[in-house]
């Protein structure tokens, strides 16, 4: 089968990640050294990664976060808010998520109000 019709079919089926990986593997010199299963595995990995990224992007856009670029590293612990640095950083590691535990944060979020 010719390459361009195959890429068109992948795009028609919504497999843009697989199409990009197929195109990239074809351009690389060591891509032909891989077995069929290895090539298919790489293409599937790319498709899954692309879909996961799209899903996250869509969820973040739907969330309409007030501070979309906020991160744990940006927390200012020098202001007096009663935040314990060790507790916040421990929570940020996510062990409570892996243990299927719940988290409830209470109290004032903005010291100016």
N, C-alpha and C positions, 0 to 999 in steps of 0.2 A: 504494500500500500504506500502511496506517496505521502510525504511528510505534511504538506500544506492541507490536503483534505482531512488528514487525521487530526491536525491541530484545529481545524474548523469544526470537526465533529466534537472534539473535547470542549470547545467553547460553547457549542450548541447545547451540550449536555450539562453545562455549568461547571466544568472541571478546569477552571482557569489555572489553578495551581499545578495540576498535572501537566497541562499544556506548557506552562513556563518551565517546569522541570524537564520535560521531554525535549524542549527546544535547547535548554542549557546543556543537557547531557549530550545532545547531538553535536554541539559546538565544541565540547571539551575533548581533548585527545585521549584521555584515559577513560572516557565514558564507554567506549567500546570494549574495554577490558572487563567490565562488570557483567555478571550473569543476568539473565532475564529477571530472575527473582529479585536481585539487588536493585536493578533499574526500576522495576515496578514498585519496590518498597520505598525507594527515594521519591518517586513521583507521588505515591500515596501520602508519605510524610509531608511533602510540600503542600498537597491539597488540604490535609488536616490542619496544618499550621495556618494556611491562608484563611480557611473557614473560621478557625478559632480567633484569629486577629479581627476578622470582619465582625464576628459576633460580639467581641469585646468593644470594638469601636462603636457599633450600633447601640449597645447597652449604655456606654458612657454618654453618647449623644442624647439618648432618650432620658437619661437621669437628670440632665440639665443641672449639673453640679455648679454650685456658686463659685468654687475655686477649683477648676478642673485640673490644674497643675499642682495642687497641694500634695505634700508628701510628709512622711514622718520626720525626715531629716530637716525639714524647714521649721519644726516646732521651736519656738523661742522659750526655753526653760528659765531664762533670766527674769522674766516678768513673774510677779507673784500671782500664781493661779492655783497653787496647791497641787501641782502635778509632780509626781515622783518620776524622775527620768528612768530609773530602772524598771518600774512597772509599765510605763508607756512602751519602752523598747522591748520588754518581754512580750507584751500584747502584740506588738508589731511583728514578732517572729511567727505568729499564727499557730502556735501549739494548741491553743484553745479551739481553733477551727478543726484541726486534725482529730482532736478528741471529741468532736461533736458537742462542744459546750456552748452555752449562750453567753452573751455579753450585754450588759445594760449600762449605759453611761448616763449619769444624772448630774444635775447641777448646772450652773451658769456657764455658758460657752463663750461669752464675750465679757471681759472684765469692765468694759465701758458702759454696760447696761445695768 
